[in-house]
């Protein structure tokens, strides 16, 4: 009796120690050793339970937790859940599903906490098949109607790229909390569906649900994708009003929004006003400056980051190399690549190599770019070869273009952009027979180009225009405006760039189509409706063609408007007849 009493008091002491002072793995190991020394063996499920829980709460290595777990006789559901949670929150969530399977084999009944942890692990693993199985199990055993299980399911479907399934579940839920809304909103963001994100946000506000930092990050990400800077600014002022401006994640998302909508001055302002700048903040601004054509400023900011003794990440270096590439700074680019490897121990990823190929290609060193690819330690992917093909087109190197194309046919035979680049190259060399061969291959293979579209924002709404679009109620006025624009541009010496029109420039091959490209329609719409002198921002899904680029430069001069175009490859800031890309994109 006395021994039992002694054991239970030692157990109580160990549990109390765990609760009060186990703030480090080191202390935890001491308590573990103490419990073994005093005979409170781990086959006492209570001790094991508390030890495991504390371990997982401290994010200790799961191998340690696993060893303890295996020594516990008849672990209860709390202990099984603790293990599932531990793996779900770790770098390697896979064993969480194995633990769940063992638990089922041992006929241990799950409880309300089992599924949220398990679904978190499945979401991280993007294992939709297993997610569906768990979904049907939760429905069978009556947990399917609990709000936090449903939230886990919504999050899991969203993370696995199944935005529709997430939304369907969301629609059927009678009881939704903020986590539910955030999961479904973020699901559409993750799956590249920004329009649905904004629609859901409106519904959420109408239902009287207050957004939090997570909601705002999703919303700002959607605004950044759509180029909806006015809506983003409203979110910014809301953040300020409710005190979220201090939230580092939200501030970084805001920084990203301004950088992606070409509003670099606002981005710098947000950066300067932040209480603490994480490396993410520095990186976002460096990449933003580089993407917007402010390469020198991006590199100066990187130098400042170094002066502050901050450690750049591999993404920071993507921004720096991109800046060198867009400013034609070849030697500096190679210096930064060397420093990245030697000083910071960062092994270059395919993105860094892509920047180097782009840097050489842009500077006209196409042969060196090819040699660089051949000597790369990584297997070049389609993006690398496409970068080379783009450089060949720009610098009229048809021999190397053929080499790049041969590689692309192996890697991504159905990518329409490659055919467009190649046919443009042939057209510029007036090799019309080769142009028609490329066109025929496209027809035979059933390869269709993505239709071009441009997005602009006006009065809290995002408008989308496609080539030759007549669906807008103001179409008549838009086309009259286009006629006026063309007349005024001709007075400035504008001649439509039809050299490679027959080669299927980005959107269409008819000569008349030049005036009806989606970005020109979008700009005409904004010139009619936007306040006089207000800058115009256009987001385009394809690379802007040479004709539109020339036309927009002249529009910025004639109409005295700043125009920012974010196309598939970069930003163009047009002002007074010039563009920050220096006509190289």
C-alpha positions, -999 to 999 in steps of 0.1 A, spaced: 0 0 0 28 23 10 47 16 -22 16 24 -42 12 57 -24 49 65 -29 46 58 -67 15 79 -70 30 109 -52 61 106 -74 38 105 -104 20 136 -91 53 153 -86 65 144 -121 33 157 -137 35 189 -116 71 194 -128 60 189 -164 33 215 -161 54 240 -142 89 240 -156 92 220 -187 99 249 -210 129 233 -228 137 199 -242 167 197 -218 145 201 -187 120 177 -201 147 150 -205 157 156 -169 122 150 -157 120 119 -179 152 106 -163 139 114 -128 106 95 -135 126 64 -147 150 66 -117 121 67 -93 103 38 -108 74 58 -124 78 36 -154 65 47 -188 41 18 -187 21 41 -165 -1 56 -192 -7 88 -172 30 97 -170 35 88 -207 4 109 -216 17 140 -199 53 136 -210 42 131 -247 18 161 -245 46 184 -232 70 170 -258 46 178 -287 37 212 -272 75 221 -272 78 209 -309 104 183 -297 118 159 -323 91 134 -332 116 105 -330 118 112 -293 80 113 -289 77 81 -310 101 62 -287 81 72 -256 48 64 -274 60 28 -281 67 22 -244 32 31 -233 9 2 -226 -27 7 -239 -24 44 -248 -57 62 -245 -73 83 -272 -57 115 -258 -23 100 -264 -30 88 -299 -44 123 -307 -12 139 -293 9 118 -316 -13 127 -347 -11 163 -337 27 162 -332 33 148 -367 7 171 -383 26 201 -369 60 187 -379 80 190 -411 71 154 -419 34 149 -414 32 115 -432 34 93 -400 2 110 -387 -18 89 -412 0 57 -402 -7 64 -365 -44 69 -374 -43 36 -392 -27 18 -363 -53 34 -340 -81 19 -361 -64 -15 -360 -63 -14 -322 -100 -5 -323 -94 27 -304 -125 50 -309 -116 84 -322 -130 115 -305 -137 151 -316 -100 161 -316 -88 132 -338 -100 145 -371 -89 182 -371 -53 171 -364 -55 143 -390 -70 166 -416 -43 192 -410 -16 165 -417 -35 154 -449 -38 190 -461 0 194 -457 6 162 -476 -19 172 -503 -33 136 -501 -68 142 -514 -76 105 -517 -69 99 -480 -88 131 -472 -119 118 -490 -116 85 -470 -115 104 -438 -144 125 -449 -166 95 -454 -154 80 -420 -164 112 -402 -198 112 -418 -203 75 -408 -193 79 -372 -213 111 -367 -185 136 -364 -191 151 -398 -215 177 -385 -191 192 -360 -179 227 -370 -142 221 -363 -142 188 -383 -160 205 -411 -134 234 -410 -107 208 -412 -124 192 -443 -129 226 -460 -92 235 -454 -80 200 -466 -100 202 -498 -88 238 -504 -51 228 -498 -55 199 -522 -66 221 -550 -103 211 -547 -118 246 -543 -151 234 -556 -154 206 -530 -144 230 -503 -170 255 -514 -197 228 -516 -190 217 -481 -190 253 -469 -224 259 -485 -239 230 -467 -226 240 -433 -253 254 -410 -228 266 -384 -199 287 -398 -172 305 -377 -144 327 -388 -121 297 -394 -146 283 -418 -147 316 -438 -110 319 -438 -105 283 -450 -128 287 -480 -116 322 -489 -79 310 -487 -89 279 -507 -98 301 -537 -67 322 -533 -45 290 -532 -62 277 -563 -57 309 -583 -94 320 -582 -92 356 -570 -126 367 -583 -144 341 -561 -122 352 -532 -135 387 -534 -171 375 -538 -169 354 -507 -154 382 -488 -184 404 -497 -208 377 -485 -188 373 -453 -191 411 -445 -228 410 -454 -233 382 -428 -217 404 -402 -186 383 -397 -155 404 -387 -124 396 -407 -91 389 -389 -55 390 -400 -58 357 -419 -88 370 -439 -69 402 -448 -38 383 -460 -61 362 -483 -79 393 -495 -47 412 -502 -33 382 -521 -64 381 -543 -62 418 -549 -25 414 -559 -34 387 -584 -62 408 -600 -42 440 -598 -71 455 -577 -51 482 -560 -81 504 -551 -97 476 -532 -63 468 -517 -61 504 -505 -95 500 -488 -83 468 -470 -52 489 -460 -72 516 -444 -94 490 -427 -62 473 -413 -52 507 -400 -86 513 -384 -88 480 -365 -51 478 -356 -40 451 -380 -13 473 -396 10 460 -369 4 424 -380 36 413 -398 19 388 -422 -8 413 -432 18 441 -436 39 418 -458 8 409 -479 1 446 -483 37 452 -494 33 424 -520 0 439 -532 16 473 -539 46 457 -555 24 435 -578 2 464 -588 32 485 -598 27 509 -569 63 509 -557 61 543 -538 33 529 -516 52 496 -512 83 516 -499 60 536 -476 45 504 -461 80 490 -457 93 521 -440 63 523 -416 66 487 -405 76 483 -368 97 453 -377 109 442 -411 113 405 -414 136 390 -441 102 383 -460 95 421 -460 130 430 -474 127 402 -499 92 413 -511 104 448 -517 136 437 -534 117 414 -557 90 441 -562 116 467 -572 133 443 -596 100 432 -612 91 468 -617 123 476 -635 140 494 -606 170 471 -606 195 496 -592 172 504 -563 167 466 -556 204 461 -554 209 491 -531 182 478 -508 200 444 -507 232 462 -497 212 479 -469 199 445 -458 235 433 -456 245 464 -435 218 455 -411 234 420 -407 202 402 -418 205 369 -436 191 369 -471 170 338 -481 172 320 -514 142 340 -526 160 373 -518 187 362 -542 161 354 -569 151 391 -566 188 403 -567 196 381 -598 164 392 -615 174 429 -609 208 423 -624 191 405 -654 167 434 -660 195 460 -658 220 441 -680 245 438 -651 262 406 -662 293 407 -640 274 418 -609 250 389 -615 278 363 -615 294 380 -584 261 377 -565 256 340 -576 291 332 -563 285 351 -530 252 333 -525 270 299 -527 302 308 -509 291 333 -482 256 322 -475 258 285 -483 227 286 -505 227 259 -532 213 275 -563 179 263 -573 165 261 -608 150 296 -604 185 311 -597 199 293 -628 169 306 -648 179 342 -638 214 336 -650 203 322 -684 179 352 -686 208 376 -677 231 363 -704 203 360 -730 190 396 -724 225 409 -727 228 393 -762 252 366 -749 230 339 -763 259 314 -769 271 318 -733 236 313 -721 234 280 -740 268 270 -725 256 279 -690 226 256 -695 248 227 -707 271 231 -676 243 234 -650 244 209 -621 206 206 -624 186 191 -652 173 222 -671 135 224 -671 111 239 -697 113 274 -682 151 274 -687 148 264 -724 119 288 -729 141 316 -715 168 307 -741 142 305 -769 130 340 -759 165 353 -760 171 336 -794 139 354 -807 151 387 -794 186 384 -808 177 365 -840 197 333 -833 176 308 -852 202 279 -849 200 279 -811 163 285 -812 159 252 -830 180 235 -802 158 251 -775 126 241 -794 137 205 -797 142 203 -759 108 220 -753 90 195 -776 104 168 -753 94 185 -721 62 204 -728 50 196 -763 16 214 -760 28 248 -747 15 273 -772 38 302 -762 68 283 -776 52 281 -810 44 318 -809 80 327 -800 94 305 -828 69 317 -855 77 353 -845 114 346 -850 108 331 -884 85 360 -894 111 386 -884 135 367 -907 108 366 -934 109 328 -934 72 324 -943 74 287 -952 87 279 -917 60 301 -902 33 281 -920 50 248 -909 48 260 -872 11 270 -877 3 236 -893 20 217 -864 -2 237 -840 -33 228 -859 -24 191 -863 -16 188 -826 -47 207 -816 -27 233 -797 -46 264 -789 -32 296 -775 -47 310 -743 -69 339 -753 -54 372 -742 -72 391 -715 -66 423 -696 -79 433 -662 -85 469 -650 -101 482 -618 -126 510 -617 -149 520 -588 -145 488 -566 -149 465 -596 -125 446 -618 -133 445 -655 -119 419 -679 -115 426 -716 -106 400 -742 -93 407 -778 -120 423 -799 -143 423 -769 -178 437 -776 -196 425 -745 -192 457 -725 -222 480 -725 -199 509 -734 -184 490 -764 -195 515 -790 -177 544 -771 -146 522 -765 -142 515 -802 -147 552 -810 -120 560 -785 -97 535 -801 -102 552 -835 -93 585 -818 -63 570 -802 -50 556 -834 -54 590 -852 -35 608 -825 -8 582 -824 -3 584 -862 3 622 -858 32 611 -834 46 590 -862 31 557 -851 30 529 -877 14 497 -867 40 470 -861 28 444 -885 61 427 -893 53 396 -873 15 399 -874 14 369 -898 34 349 -873 6 349 -848 18 375 -823 6 369 -788 -31 372 -796 -42 371 -832 -29 373 -867 -52 397 -885 -37 431 -892 -69 449 -880 -67 429 -848 -37 451 -837 -60 479 -826 -82 455 -807 -58 438 -785 -72 434 -750 -48 459 -733 -57 486 -758 -94 480 -752 -88 482 -715 -68 514 -718 -95 530 -740 -121 520 -714 -101 536 -686 -94 568 -706 -132 572 -710 -141 564 -674 -111 571 -650 -106 606 -636 -85 628 -658 -48 623 -652 -53 593 -629 -27 566 -635 -40 534 -653 -30 499 -643 -35 469 -666 -29 433 -657 -25 411 -687 -22 373 -689 1 372 -719 33 389 -729 26 423 -743 33 424 -781 57 448 -797 30 469 -814 10 474 -781 42 483 -763 50 510 -789 14 522 -789 12 524 -751 44 544 -749 29 570 -772 -5 569 -754 13 578 -722 28 608 -739 -2 620 -759 -27 616 -731 -2 626 -703 -10 595 -683 11 571 -664 3 536 -675 15 505 -657 11 472 -675 19 439 -657 23 413 -684 32 376 -681 69 384 -678 73 417 -660 60 452 -653 61 481 -677 58 516 -664 50 539 -693 55 577 -688 61 605 -713 67 581 -741 92 559 -723 90 525 -706 111 513 -676 118 480 -694 139 500 -719 121 481 -747 135 448 -736 110 423 -722 
